[in-house]
Amino acid sequence: MKLNMKKALLTIALASAVSSAQAATISLTGGDFPYDLGTNPTDENIYSVTHDVQSFYDVFTFNLTSASDTISSAVSLLFPGLGGVGSSYEINNGTLSLFSDPDGDGAAGVNTEIATAGFGDSTGVLAYNNASAGSYYWAVAGDAVGSNGGVYLYSANTAAVVPEPETYAMMLAGLGLIGFIGRRRLAKGASDLFPQGGSGMNFA
C-alpha cells in the first residue's frame, strides 16, 4: 500500500490525536457476530475484524434512545495487499449498510435497508441523517480473498458531528497500524521484529 508523504503525516497525526483520547482497539473474528455495539455508541472503540478466506456478512447491532441528527459508520481495509504479490490480506466487493431492526434481533428478522455504500479496495464511510429512536444494525459484507483472508477496521458513531470521509479513513488506518504493530510485537517478540543486526520490521 503506497501513501504519499502528506497522507502518511496525516495518518500519524490523526492516530496520535485519537490515541491520546484513549480510543480502544477491539479484535473480532467471524465467530463474534452479531456483535452488540450497545446503546448510543460512539467512536471511542475501533474494531479490528479478521476473516479467513471466505465471504462474510458481519452485523453490528445498536440502539438509539432518542432521535439523532446524524449517525455514521466507517470501514478501512487494514494493509490491503500486505505481503506483496498474492495479497496476504485482501477484501473484494465490500459494502457497508444500515438497517432498521424493529424486532431487535439483528439480521434474523424482517428488516429494512436504509442506506448502503461500497468501500471498494480501501475505505468507506456511510452517514444517515435524522435517525429516530429505535433498534438498528450496521452490516459489513465482502469477500476475504487474500492468501491469509482479510482484515478491516470498523468504527461507528451516533454523535451529530461526522468527520470528512478521508479524515475518518486516515484515523482508522493510523490506529490500525499502531494496533497491528503492537499485536505483532506481542505475538512474535521484539527479537523477531528487530533481529540482531537488522534495521527493518519483519511482517512475514
Secondary structure, 3 states (H helix, E strand, C coil): CCCCHHHHHHHHHHHHHHHHCCCEEEEEEHHHCCEEEEECCCCCEEEEEEECCEEEEEEEEEEECCCEEEEEEEEEECCCCECCCCCCECEEEEEEEEEECCCCCHHHCCCEEEEEEEEECCEEEEEEEEECCEEEEEEEEEEECECCEEEEEEEEECCCCCCCHHHHHHHHHHHHHHHHHHHHHHHHCHHHHCCCCCCCCCCC
